[in-house]
């Protein structure tokens, strides 16, 4: 999508025509054209570090999942023979 915007711009189309042809807003097209003009091909890549950072490590997450799957201490378990 981003490369198509650049290609259409190089072929002489203006921002409104590019936005209409690709189905994006003019603001989005301008943003990507400016980033490309500023940074070249690297400007078309996604920026890293987007989104919320994890609050727990993968190891902590695994331990929590394993703990949730266990039977809580002191809880009665039903056995197939009908006894507690």
C-alpha positions, 0 to 999 in steps of 0.5 A: 500500500505504501509503495503504491502511494509512492509509485502513483505519486511518481507517475504524477498523481496528486494526493487527492487522486492517490487517496481516492484510488487506494481508498485512504484519507488524504492525510494518510497519503500525505503522511507516507509521502512525507516519511518517504521523502524524509527517510527514503525506503526506510521511511516506509517500514513500521516504527518499532516500539508501538503499543503497550509494553508487557508488565510481566515476563514470559516466564512469569506468564507461564508460571501464572498459567500453570498455577491457574490450571492446578486445583486450589488447596483445600478445595474438595475434588469429586472422584469418579467413584462418587467419593470426596 
